[in-house]
């Protein structure tokens, strides 16, 4: 068992704690379905953290600068599905701000961009 502050994984053995134990068997976060490109950042004056798991303060530390959910997952070396649940918990608790990625078709310049791409492909 690792001591406090030590990583919960071993490069040769893999994770010491199974992903479903980190999320307590949950497959959904606190009401948010996050995309891997969702950008999250710690709020300037968050409420006190009430979660004892070591991943939560680490996520808050990482998100002092804007990070995508995929970046948080990679840095923490956790599966993306687990990271989405933990980040959604922190959003639900009021610790993180988030911005969903732009969706195709939502902007006014999408048709112009598609035409430019098509023109570029035709020139090949």
C-alpha positions in Angstrom: 0.0 0.0 0.0 1.5 3.4 -1.0 2.1 5.9 1.7 0.3 9.3 1.7 1.5 11.4 -1.3 3.0 8.5 -3.2 1.5 7.5 -6.6 -1.2 4.8 -6.5 0.3 3.0 -9.5 3.5 1.0 -10.4 4.8 1.2 -13.9 5.5 -2.6 -14.1 2.4 -3.8 -12.2 -0.1 -1.3 -13.5 -2.7 0.4 -11.3 -2.8 -0.8 -7.7 -6.4 0.4 -7.4 -8.9 -0.7 -10.0 -10.7 2.2 -11.8 -14.2 1.2 -10.5 -12.9 1.5 -6.9 -11.8 5.1 -7.5 -15.4 6.0 -8.6 -17.0 3.6 -6.1 -18.6 1.7 -9.0 -20.3 4.7 -10.5 -20.4 5.1 -14.3 -21.8 8.6 -14.3 -20.6 11.8 -12.6 -22.7 14.3 -10.7 -25.2 15.1 -13.5 -22.7 16.2 -16.2 -21.8 14.2 -19.3 -18.4 15.6 -20.2 -16.6 15.4 -23.5 -12.9 14.6 -23.5 -12.3 18.1 -25.0 -14.2 19.9 -22.3 -11.9 22.5 -20.7 -12.0 22.8 -16.9 -10.4 25.3 -14.5 -10.5 25.7 -10.7 -12.8 28.5 -9.5 -11.1 31.5 -7.9 -12.8 31.0 -4.5 -13.9 27.3 -4.3 -15.8 25.9 -1.3 -13.8 23.6 1.0 -13.2 20.1 -0.5 -15.3 17.5 1.2 -14.0 14.4 -0.7 -11.3 12.3 1.0 -10.0 10.6 -2.2 -6.5 11.7 -3.2 -7.5 12.2 -6.9 -9.7 15.2 -6.1 -7.1 17.6 -4.7 -4.7 16.6 -7.5 -7.3 17.5 -10.1 -7.8 20.9 -8.5 -4.1 21.5 -8.4 -3.8 20.6 -12.1 -6.7 22.8 -13.1 -5.3 26.1 -11.7 -4.6 26.6 -15.4 -7.2 25.5 -18.0 -6.9 21.8 -18.9 -9.0 19.5 -21.1 -10.5 16.4 -19.4 -8.2 14.4 -21.7 -5.1 16.2 -20.4 -6.1 15.7 -16.8 -6.6 12.0 -17.6 -3.2 11.7 -19.2 -1.4 13.5 -16.4 -3.1 11.5 -13.6 -2.6 8.3 -15.6 -6.3 7.4 -15.0 -8.7 6.0 -17.6 -10.7 8.8 -19.4 -14.0 7.4 -18.1 -12.8 7.6 -14.5 -11.5 11.1 -15.0 -14.8 12.3 -16.5 -16.6 11.1 -13.4 -14.2 12.7 -10.9 -14.2 16.0 -12.9 -18.0 16.0 -13.0 -18.1 15.5 -9.3 -15.9 18.5 -8.8 -18.1 20.6 -11.2 -21.2 19.5 -9.3 -19.6 20.5 -6.0 -18.8 23.9 -7.3 -15.0 23.6 -7.5 -14.5 23.7 -11.2 -15.7 25.9 -14.0 -16.0 24.2 -17.4 -16.5 25.1 -21.0 -17.8 22.5 -23.5 -16.1 22.2 -26.8 -17.6 23.9 -29.8 -19.8 21.6 -31.8 -19.8 21.5 -35.6 -22.7 23.4 -37.1 -23.1 25.6 -34.1 -21.1 28.6 -35.5 -21.8 30.9 -38.4 -18.5 30.2 -40.2 -18.8 26.4 -40.5 -20.0 26.4 -44.1 -17.1 28.8 -45.1 -14.6 26.5 -43.3 -16.0 23.4 -45.0 -15.8 25.1 -48.4 -12.2 26.1 -47.8 -11.3 22.5 -46.8 -13.1 21.2 -49.9 -11.2 23.6 -52.1 -7.9 22.6 -50.5 -8.7 18.9 -51.1 -9.5 19.6 -54.8 -6.2 21.3 -55.3 -4.4 18.2 -54.2 
